[in-house]
Amino acid sequence: MSDLASPPVEIILEEAGFEYLSEDTPPKMLLKMLESVKTQAKELDDLTRGVLREALVSELKVAGVQRPGQMADLTLGKRTTTQEEDQGRAIVLVEKTEPYGSPVNGAELLSEIQVWLRRYVYASEASVAAIALWAVCTWFVSKVYFAPILAILSPTKRAGKSLLLDLLRWICWKPVATSGIGVTAAVMFRLNEQHQPTFLIDEAEKLSGKNGSLDIIGLLNQGYRRGGKVHRCRETSDGHVVDEFDAFGFRAVAAIGTLWDTLIDRAVVTEMQRKPIHESVHRFDGRLVEAEGGQLARKICRFVEDHLEDFENAEKVAPRPKWLNDRACDNWAALFAVGHLAGGNWPTIVLDAAKSLSNTVEDGDRGELLIQDVRGIFHNRNFPEVVRSQDLAEDLNAIESSLWGDYGKGKGISTHKLAAMFKPFKLRPRQKRDSYGEKVRGYWLEDLKKVFERYPPPSEVGQVGQPNNDAGFSDFQSGTEEGSCPTSESAETLASTGLSHLSHFESPPDGYDDPSHDSHSQNEPERI
């Protein structure tokens, strides 16, 4: 008998004849034994039923029964719900918000949301603008193609991240507030499949590390673009079944430090700091915030209802500024669209926010960062034909603002590590004679030129070697010279659909590039 068995479990198994169970037991006799256990288990409480299941599984394993756990579940049936488990209740999301009674001016609404956010939290103008735009974007979830993650990062605790999520809870579409500590993949998978809510995840840094959830990270990675799916396998009485879950939706994640590289790459990243001593914010009152947020939600609902059919086209013609990489353009496309639909000065505000908050080369993208830093070293050396491996490693370690000096427990990046990082780019150090006849082992400019061309500096992303598709577009004049986002339709095609009239500017604001003054031709290679 199993060591786990104890009265009345032991008695149940004895009376069912399990003491005679062996690998030679005929199926008909095994069936009678299991039917006896099933009959006797009907009146058991859940605790005893659980012990009986473990004992039954052990006995079936000894007898060589295939899938003993599944056989035990079929015998004992589903557990009844305990009183403690029954204390919870099914989650209820707000399915319908009563829209505001009259048309809403989008520019005024976004400004009102900004003022409301700044009343309670301290953050930069660019961050607050991006957060306000993102909150409105969540209401367009049925139309949006790219649903960027809103990453709310701070270097320390008590910077207002949790408070900001509390505010967003009242102005986002179907909000579900949770935590990186308490949320499970099963909960997120099913809630997203059934309701497609806006998840507001606090302490998101807990999702990474050895105790993190790769399942949730996978859902977040897949869910930023419409059509993203996640799959899970479960065991049934007939074998195994693969279930598919819709991963698409909006998520705000608040974390100390940073997040996984893949999440940052799919995010509109905002930063929060502790407010200076001389700055003050309103004390948070949940009842007052609920009333204020509820009124804003009604206005957002009305604005979205009035512009729902225009959103998809607005997202298609959103700008692709040269100072954003392709993924960042995708991330900001929905925010650009809301800025356009709102009108006023918001098309300019959203472009300014994107330029302020976006960094084309993140520290996490170390391969690309390496290329940019190596380019800088060759530039500072007036582009010699070769730089020795050791000299290149030393120059990288000397860059105070970069991360190479932290390698090797503070000893810096080595020539071996440098070679390993260059390997995916099909670059390697070579030894040959330079133009002076000296044998040199290092990295040669002739090898690096092709990589430099494929990975232009951040200021030239979208410019060097990329076509200019701005003909016929007057909206978003600042930054539109790179074409529309996210489709590859031509300007003529879009113009034929009546989209070319979308405009909010007389002339581009100061500080943005004018394509008519671009010194690079469309296909001119980068000069090194």
ABEGO torsion letter per residue (X at the ends): XBAABBOAAAAAAAAAGAAABBAABBAAAAAAAAAAAAAAAAABBAAAAAAAAAAAAAAAAAAGBBGAAAAAAAAAEBBBBBAAAAABBBBBBBABBBBBABBBBAAAAAAAAAAAAAAABBBBAAAAAAAAAAAAAAAAAAABABBBBBBBBBABBGAGAAAAAAAAAAABBGBBBBBAAABBAAAAAAAAAAAGBBBBBBGAAAABEAABBAAAAAAAAAAABBGBBBBBBBBBAAEBBBBBBBABEBBBBBBBEBBBAAAAAABBBBBBBBBBAABBBBBBBAAAAAAAAAAAAAAAAAAAAAAAAAAAAAAAABBBBAABBAAAAAAAAAAAAAAAAAEEAAAAAAAAAAAAABBABBAABAAAAAAAAAAAAAAAAGGBABBBAAAAAAAAAABAABAAAABGGGAEBBAAAAAAAAAAAGBBBBBBBBAAGBBBBBBBAAAAAAAAAABBBAAABGABGBBBAABGBABGABGAAAEBOABABBAAAAAAAGAAABBABABBBBGBBBAAABABBAABBBBX
